[in-house]
Amino acid sequence: MSHYRYLPYILTLNSPAIISTPGGDPNSSSTLSYIPGTAVRGASATALGDPHGDNSRKQEFRDIVLGGTVCYLNAYPIVNGRRALATPVSLRLKKDDLKDTKDVTDLSAYDLESWPDEELIPIGEEFLTIGAAQPALYNPKISSRIHHQRDREKGRAWKDKDGKTHGAIFTFESLDSSQIFGGVIQLRSEQEEELDLIESRVKELLGETLLVGRSRRAGYGGMVSIAWDSSRSREVSGAGMEVLGPLSRDIVQHDKFRLLLTSACIVRSPSTGQADPAAFMDMIASRLNNRVDMIRKVWTFEAIGGFNRKWRLELPQTMAVSAGSVFVLKANQAITLNELHEIEHEGFGERKDEGYGRLLFLDQPLPKILLLTFTESPSGTTSTGLPPEIVTKIETRIVRAQLARKIEEKAAELAKSARLPLPKNSLIGRLRTQLRGEAHEAISVLKLWLTGNEAEKLKRPAMEQLERCKIDGRDLRAWILDAMNREMIFNLLNVDVVGQRFYVVSEQSVRSGAEVKSEELSVRLIDAVLADLAIRNKNQEVSDAQ
């Protein structure tokens, strides 16, 4: 079974960057509104260098650059501390709607019989913070400059008698400096332990600064600084609002849900072997084992190209399904959430190592939703793209207080629902003594006591006391082990909800801070539950004595 890990990072532009789009006027250059995964992948390839005949270096190059274990996903703008994604192309608004809060119509919620009557236009903002408590629309800042090239001898542009131009006027678009983009690198391995080695190697190769884009001698350069965030288990996190958050439930028969492409997808027809965007629908059905029916789709297409610096040649252009394309599906059989996550991990189509073919499953659409327009640069950040230390400390203090309150409430609830017989207070005291030290060491000792060999674990009478006490649907021993799991403790304490309600910097910064302290949270919750069980024992003793 493959294991996946996602490494989020922040790119801060220290100079304007031109990320050229395919086609257009040869004397002009339009820029993409994001930093593609190919730019970061190219930086890794440059750092590795040509492996020549060294077999070990060839294998490392294959793994890290050619899609063996590492996929470089696109870096999209950071809005309110969250990585935005491509705005679904199904979203429309009224032609005269100029307000910051927009009443948006989702065409994927309508069939032909109920199609809206009002005049609608596409949303101008390219990005949307899907998964945020209040999704926001955003366009990165792009500038345009006119340049001219002159004949050095005549001091002007001119044409000879054959019509050949000597000198030209051309226009360059570029992403403005000081903007912040959030990217993700996907790591894949058959062994969980290997992911740590791959992560450290990728970070070592990319270093602290990168060069992206073209025209580095014309005042652009695309110099970016890179800062790493805590790793996570999914590309997109956050509960989000009702219909704009990652799907978090199993799909039952007759359920409707959506597939959103978060990057362009290149697919080939299985019958002709040619690139054919129309083959995408067959690919969806195949990957879901024909357990879904296509209800409707709202999609667009774009040309995908590229440039190979090693060969100094442009890559052949091909048509692809655009990012933001939406497909509404109806399940004719049940589909588990784990199956959907596996499809999200693997992606669709070709050139997945460059960030193409990424997708996200969402719940069924609503006809109308309200969205905010984000127009200013994120506040509360320094020139490095990171928040000031005092802001981070304030957020940490607020979140710590809220989580402490959650721990007390959850511990009281669990202890109250625990089924008799409870373990004796002598055993509870022994367990709590180990929880007084450093969190990592305390968890290691408890794991040995509960799962170790005969010489290491608790004696049989103590184990029986834990196994007889039932809490939250399982015995106390099993519950303690589960409470040491990061995702379990996050669910018990509703960390994502706390992040949405009480963040100062961003929801992701709250989650990242909680991930660093996840073992401490586990220890505190286990200790609080044991303390409440001990109080129940004492109250029972007093009651029996009376």
Order of alpha helices (4+ residues) and beta strands (2+ residues): beta-beta-alpha-alpha-beta-beta-beta-beta-beta-beta-beta-beta-beta-beta-beta-beta-beta-alpha-beta-beta-beta-alpha-beta-beta-beta-beta-beta-beta-alpha-beta-beta-alpha-alpha-alpha-alpha-beta-beta-alpha-alpha-alpha-alpha-alpha
